[in-house]
Amino acid sequence: MTDQKIALRDRARRERSQKFIPCNFNVILKAPEIASASTIASYISYDFEPSTVEINEAFLRDGKTLVLPRINGDHLEWVNWNGDSNQLSSRKKIVEPVGEALKDLSQITAVVVPALRIDQSGYRLGQGGGYYDRALPHLIAWKIGLVYAGELNSEELPHEAHDIPLDAAASPSIVVRFNR
């Protein structure tokens, strides 16, 4: 990890915590890629991350299969979740589903990805664990990152050859698609 990425993460986390105002990201529910998806990978947000509570509830209400990530070693696996909080366990700040891991990842047609920043090419600055960097190449799905207003970068973020750009980013008010 470069010093530049570490400094960017520190600054992004600090700015996010100072400017935090709870809001929802229901704007992504209108995206055709989400509306047509039958199985969606999302996550349970924590601290100052963009909230996934409302969109996860909407996915389930709309009859979609919702899968959430669970850390297994240094990789993510995906587990079906039906909205029952008794089917979740906590690992420090991270809340993960319990149950069998999904075997066929091709079922996932859209994935909601956490990010601290996203640039105009779709490259994201994540939390630094590399879990999504390792997981995204295995998902043939439409990839959208959630960020607050002001966290879409006009300047290119540092990225490496293995980084997978997202297809879109969402703020509380808009979905931006990247031309690639």
N, C-alpha and C positions, 0 to 999 in steps of 0.2 A: 504494500500500500504506500502510495507516495505521500510525502509531507503536504503536498498541495491538496490532496483529497482529504486528509485528516483535518487540515485547517478549514476547508470548505464545510465539512460535516459539523465541526465545532461551531462555526459561525451560523450555519443553517439551523442547528438545534437551538442555539441561543436566541436567534431572531424569532423562530417559531414559538418558543415558550413566552417571549415577551409580547408577541402580537396575538396570542391565541384567543380566538373567539369561536365558541362551538357553532358548528353549522353542519348542514347535511350535503350530501353529494348526489341527491336524487336526480340531478340533471343527466347522469349516465343511463338512467332507466329508459330514456327516450332514444338512446343510440340504437340504430337498427341491429348492430352486432350483438348488443346485450339483449334486446327484445327478442331476437330470433334464437338466442343460445338456449340449449336445453340443459347443459351442465356448465356451471360457472364456478371457477376457482376464485375465492376471495380470501379474506383474513379477518381476524378480530383485532381491531385497532386498540392502541393503548396510549396513555399519556397525552401528548399533544399531536398525535397522528390524526390525519383527516378521519373522521368517524365513519366506520363501515356499518354501524348498528342499523340505520334506516335502510340502506341498500340491501344488506343481508336479509332483513325482514321482508323486504319487497320481493327479492328473488324467491324466497320460500312461499310467500303469498301468491306469487304468479305461477307456482307449480314447478319451478325450476329445481334441478338437483344442485345443491350447494356443497362444494367441497372446500375444506380448509386445510392449510398446511400444518404439518407436524414435523418437528426436527427429529431426524434419525441419523445420529452421527454427525457428519458434516453436510448432509443433504436434507432436502424437504421431501416428504411424502404427503399425499393428499388423501383426506378421509372425508367420507360423506357426513354431513351434519344436518339434522332436521330442525334445529332451532332450540333444542332442549339443553338448557344450561347445565343440567346434570351430566351431560355427555361431553363436558369440557374439563380440562385440568389446567392448573397454572404451573408455569416454570418461570420463576422470577416474575417479570412483568408480562411475559408472553402467555397468552391463553391458547391452548391447543385442543383439538378434538381427540376423543378416545374412540377406539374401534379399529376395524380392518382398514388397511391402506388400499386405495384404489389401484387395481392392477392394470387397467387399460386407460392410459393417459389420453388416448385419442378421443375419448368421450368428452373431454374438456374443450369447449369451443370458444370460451372467453375467460380471461383471467384479469382480476383486479390486483394491481401491484402497488405496494407502498413505495414512497419516494420522499426524499427531502427536497430535491430539486429535479427538474427535467429540462433539457435544452431543446432547441428547435429541431434537432435531428431525432429526438426521441430517446436520447441517452439519459439515464437517470443516475442520480447520486442516492445510493441507498444508505442503510444504517452502518454498513461496513462488515457484516458477517459473511457476505458472499453467497448466502443461501439462494437468493433469487437468481444471481448470476449463474449458479450451477443448475438451477431448476428450469429456467426459461428455455434453454435449448431443447428440452425434452417435451415441450408443450407446443403443439401445432394449433395455436389458438390466437384469437385477437387479444392483444395485450394493451391494457389501459392503466396508467398510473394516476394516483390521486395526490394532488398538491393544493395548497391554499393559493388564493390570488397573490400574485407577486412572487411565486416560487417557480414560475416558468422562466427559464433563463434565456436571454437573447444571446448571451455569449456561450460558446461551446464548453461543455463540461469535460473534464479529463475522463477519458475512457480507454479501455484496453481492447486488444483484438478479440478477446472472448466475450466482451459485453454485447448483449443483445438489445438493440433499440426497441422501444415500445412503438405501438401503432398509433397511440393517442394518449392524451393527458386530459384530466378533468379537474377543474376548479369547482367551487360551489355553484358557479353560474354558467360555465361553458365547457364544451368538449372540443378539444383541438386535435385534429388529425395531422399526422406528419406525412409529408410527401417523400416517398422513398421508392 
